[in-house]
Amino acid sequence: MDFTSSRASWIWSVNNGSPLKSDSQSANLNKHSDKDEFTFDLTQARGGNSLNPFAEAAVSASSTSSASTSTAGSNAYPNAASTASSSTSDGDNSGSNADDETSLRATIAHGTIMGFTFIIVFPLGALLIRLCSLKALVWVHAGVQIFGYILALTGLSLGIFIGMVPTFKLNLYHPIIGIIVIALLVFQPVLGLLHHHIYRTSLKTSFYSVIHVWLGRVAITLGIINGGLGLRLADNTSKGVIAYGIIAGVVWSAWVGIMVSTYLKKKGSST
């Protein structure tokens, strides 16, 4: 370090979540959730006659707290008193731990709700309209999808809450894709009503029908993919990512397979 430098380059990094609390040599270590660079005026970081100013501060720490602050301030470095005060307040990190625990619970709830919505609810609602022949089928379809949309909005709210954590950034790929998907879903109820109204009067599909169907397919597919990206962003275990990938892959493949099968059957029937 160059103690004559007024703009020395430093780096910092931080990791969100619960502490490791394990001495196992095979325990998984999470990556840092955020990092950055900053500069520091090293000309203000000198003081004392010792090569190790912290040693002088350590010796004085055995006396009373006031004497410790005074000695450190005179022997260690100019801003030792304020640093000692800051360290004391930072040492009580019970509030920080509580915030981390709340953020962790919100993250788990967000992932669970969104996974259930895009892997179960939305595909189920889309398949009902093709596989069932109920009298009020269109309203059952609408009810299921609206329920899914409410769940998606709840998951979005949790995602925004998580994004308010200082170490998390909303400009990452997962939140950006998530916001786009929810924004696409905003148009689905209106498009669905237009499609239903036109189909009842003319018994023909319209431009709104095509947009409604394909917008839903794109949104569900993006939502499923984004779920995997979210697990990656959260540094989930490899087993969790693999399990999600298998379940999501099977559900998506079955969903697409049923759609293609019913389309071909309908086309052959009309021919």
Secondary structure, 3 states (H helix, E strand, C coil): CCCCCCCEEEEEEECCCCCCCCCCCCCCCCCCCEEEEEEECHHHCCCCCCCCHHHHHHHHCCCCHHHHHHHHHHHCCCCHHHHHHHHHHHHCCHHHHHHHHHHHHHHHHHHHHHHHHHHHHHHHHHHHHHHCCCCCHHHHHHHHHHHHHHHHHHHHHHHHHHHCCCCCCCCCHHHHHHHHHHHHHCCHHHHHHHHHHHHHHHCCCCHHHHHHHHHHHHHHHHHHHHHHHHHHHCCCCHHHHHHHHHHHHHHHHHHHHHHHHHHHHHHHHHC
